[in-house]
């Protein structure tokens, strides 16, 4: 995740990655540049934007109104991708925010559900 960015970095960064060559079976090390990672990430990000737009189009007007007012909150470790919130906001035209410690959002949510099981039980059926 060190090089992952949806905006092209001003200064090229590199990371060495080691593993096993699938053809030879021998250990191998390669060097990835931030530009290579950026170009690969953009392909998937375009797909995510298309999906987000289609979900918003299928969402009720009342809920879309709330989303436009409050924005979207990104969770999960991927939310920490450099420039993701600003780029997504420009692409979908809605404010995008990153949750505080987004990599722990799911665990916290599960904890809230288990702590308040009686309240959430009906929703989870």
C-alpha positions as a LaTeX table, in Angstrom:
\begin{tabular}{lrrr}
\hline
Residue & $x$ (\AA) & $y$ (\AA) & $z$ (\AA) \\
\hline
Unk1 & 0.00 & 0.00 & 0.00 \\
Unk2 & 3.04 & 2.26 & 0.27 \\
Unk3 & 2.93 & 3.24 & $-3.41$ \\
Unk4 & $-0.83$ & 3.05 & $-3.94$ \\
Unk5 & $-2.24$ & 6.35 & $-5.14$ \\
Unk6 & $-5.06$ & 7.44 & $-7.44$ \\
Unk7 & $-3.22$ & 10.65 & $-8.25$ \\
Unk8 & 0.12 & 10.70 & $-10.04$ \\
Unk9 & 2.86 & 11.45 & $-7.53$ \\
Unk10 & 5.12 & 14.42 & $-8.22$ \\
Unk11 & 8.19 & 12.46 & $-7.16$ \\
Unk12 & 8.62 & 8.90 & $-8.41$ \\
Unk13 & 8.82 & 6.35 & $-5.59$ \\
Unk14 & 9.94 & 2.72 & $-5.75$ \\
Unk15 & 9.49 & $-0.45$ & $-3.75$ \\
Unk16 & 11.32 & $-3.77$ & $-4.03$ \\
Unk17 & 9.10 & $-6.83$ & $-3.78$ \\
Unk18 & 10.41 & $-10.35$ & $-3.31$ \\
Unk19 & 8.69 & $-13.61$ & $-4.08$ \\
Unk20 & 8.93 & $-16.77$ & $-6.13$ \\
Unk21 & 9.08 & $-16.70$ & $-9.92$ \\
Unk22 & 6.14 & $-18.84$ & $-11.06$ \\
Unk23 & 7.96 & $-19.98$ & $-14.22$ \\
Unk24 & 11.32 & $-20.95$ & $-12.73$ \\
Unk25 & 10.26 & $-21.57$ & $-9.12$ \\
Unk26 & 13.29 & $-19.59$ & $-7.98$ \\
Unk27 & 13.29 & $-16.57$ & $-5.68$ \\
Unk28 & 12.98 & $-13.29$ & $-7.53$ \\
Unk29 & 12.95 & $-9.62$ & $-6.64$ \\
Unk30 & 11.31 & $-6.91$ & $-8.74$ \\
Unk31 & 11.18 & $-3.15$ & $-8.41$ \\
Unk32 & 7.82 & $-1.41$ & $-8.82$ \\
Unk33 & 7.48 & 2.29 & $-9.47$ \\
Unk34 & 4.69 & 4.52 & $-8.19$ \\
Unk35 & 3.79 & 5.24 & $-11.84$ \\
Unk36 & 3.24 & 1.53 & $-12.56$ \\
Unk37 & 1.07 & 1.13 & $-9.47$ \\
Unk38 & $-0.85$ & 4.32 & $-10.30$ \\
Unk39 & $-1.65$ & 3.11 & $-13.82$ \\
Unk40 & $-2.90$ & $-0.25$ & $-12.53$ \\
Unk41 & $-4.94$ & 1.34 & $-9.74$ \\
Unk42 & $-6.64$ & 3.78 & $-12.11$ \\
Unk43 & $-8.08$ & 0.91 & $-14.16$ \\
Unk44 & $-9.85$ & $-0.51$ & $-11.11$ \\
Unk45 & $-10.80$ & 2.91 & $-9.79$ \\
Unk46 & $-12.67$ & 3.71 & $-13.01$ \\
Unk47 & $-14.73$ & 0.54 & $-12.46$ \\
Unk48 & $-15.46$ & 1.56 & $-8.86$ \\
Unk49 & $-16.63$ & 5.01 & $-9.99$ \\
Unk50 & $-18.94$ & 3.45 & $-12.57$ \\
Unk51 & $-20.41$ & 1.17 & $-9.90$ \\
Unk52 & $-20.85$ & 4.04 & $-7.43$ \\
Unk53 & $-22.66$ & 6.11 & $-10.05$ \\
Unk54 & $-25.00$ & 3.24 & $-10.92$ \\
Unk55 & $-25.79$ & 2.66 & $-7.23$ \\
Unk56 & $-26.55$ & 6.36 & $-6.77$ \\
Unk57 & $-28.80$ & 6.33 & $-9.85$ \\
Unk58 & $-30.76$ & 3.40 & $-8.40$ \\
Unk59 & $-31.07$ & 5.01 & $-4.94$ \\
Unk60 & $-34.23$ & 6.80 & $-3.83$ \\
Unk61 & $-34.32$ & 10.59 & $-4.15$ \\
Unk62 & $-34.65$ & 11.05 & $-0.38$ \\
Unk63 & $-31.57$ & 8.98 & 0.36 \\
Unk64 & $-29.55$ & 10.60 & $-2.44$ \\
Unk65 & $-30.44$ & 13.99 & $-0.96$ \\
Unk66 & $-28.94$ & 12.90 & 2.39 \\
Unk67 & $-25.86$ & 11.49 & 0.66 \\
Unk68 & $-25.33$ & 14.75 & $-1.25$ \\
Unk69 & $-25.64$ & 16.74 & 2.00 \\
Unk70 & $-23.49$ & 14.49 & 4.19 \\
Unk71 & $-21.26$ & 12.79 & 1.66 \\
Unk72 & $-19.88$ & 9.28 & 1.48 \\
Unk73 & $-17.62$ & 7.85 & 4.19 \\
Unk74 & $-14.87$ & 5.49 & 3.05 \\
Unk75 & $-13.93$ & 2.63 & 5.37 \\
Unk76 & $-11.39$ & $-0.17$ & 5.23 \\
Unk77 & $-7.65$ & 0.04 & 4.70 \\
Unk78 & $-8.14$ & 0.93 & 1.02 \\
Unk79 & $-9.70$ & 4.22 & 2.18 \\
Unk80 & $-6.19$ & 5.34 & 3.14 \\
Unk81 & $-5.09$ & 5.33 & $-0.51$ \\
Unk82 & $-3.42$ & 8.65 & $-1.28$ \\
Unk83 & $-5.77$ & 11.08 & $-2.95$ \\
Unk84 & $-8.71$ & 8.65 & $-3.05$ \\
Unk85 & $-11.20$ & 10.84 & $-1.19$ \\
Unk86 & $-10.55$ & 13.95 & $-3.29$ \\
Unk87 & $-10.43$ & 12.05 & $-6.56$ \\
Unk88 & $-13.68$ & 10.17 & $-5.86$ \\
Unk89 & $-15.38$ & 13.39 & $-4.81$ \\
Unk90 & $-14.46$ & 15.00 & $-8.14$ \\
Unk91 & $-15.55$ & 11.94 & $-10.10$ \\
Unk92 & $-18.97$ & 11.43 & $-8.48$ \\
Unk93 & $-19.71$ & 15.04 & $-7.52$ \\
Unk94 & $-20.41$ & 14.24 & $-3.86$ \\
Unk95 & $-18.29$ & 14.96 & $-0.77$ \\
Unk96 & $-16.16$ & 11.95 & 0.18 \\
Unk97 & $-14.67$ & 11.54 & 3.66 \\
Unk98 & $-12.32$ & 8.96 & 5.17 \\
Unk99 & $-13.40$ & 7.40 & 8.46 \\
Unk100 & $-11.15$ & 7.84 & 11.48 \\
Unk101 & $-8.88$ & 4.76 & 11.50 \\
Unk102 & $-10.75$ & 3.27 & 8.53 \\
Unk103 & $-8.95$ & $-0.07$ & 8.75 \\
Unk104 & $-10.78$ & $-0.77$ & 12.04 \\
Unk105 & $-14.27$ & 0.32 & 10.93 \\
Unk106 & $-15.58$ & $-3.18$ & 10.25 \\
Unk107 & $-14.32$ & $-4.53$ & 13.57 \\
Unk108 & $-15.88$ & $-1.60$ & 15.43 \\
Unk109 & $-19.17$ & $-2.10$ & 13.58 \\
Unk110 & $-19.27$ & $-5.78$ & 14.46 \\
Unk111 & $-18.53$ & $-4.86$ & 18.07 \\
Unk112 & $-21.43$ & $-2.40$ & 18.10 \\
Unk113 & $-23.78$ & $-5.05$ & 16.71 \\
Unk114 & $-22.72$ & $-7.67$ & 19.26 \\
Unk115 & $-22.95$ & $-5.16$ & 22.12 \\
Unk116 & $-26.48$ & $-4.21$ & 21.00 \\
Unk117 & $-27.66$ & $-7.54$ & 19.62 \\
Unk118 & $-31.31$ & $-7.05$ & 20.58 \\
Unk119 & $-31.42$ & $-3.78$ & 18.67 \\
Unk120 & $-29.83$ & $-5.16$ & 15.48 \\
Unk121 & $-31.20$ & $-8.72$ & 15.46 \\
Unk122 & $-34.20$ & $-7.92$ & 13.25 \\
Unk123 & $-32.06$ & $-6.07$ & 10.70 \\
Unk124 & $-29.74$ & $-9.02$ & 10.23 \\
Unk125 & $-32.39$ & $-11.57$ & 9.24 \\
\hline
\end{tabular}
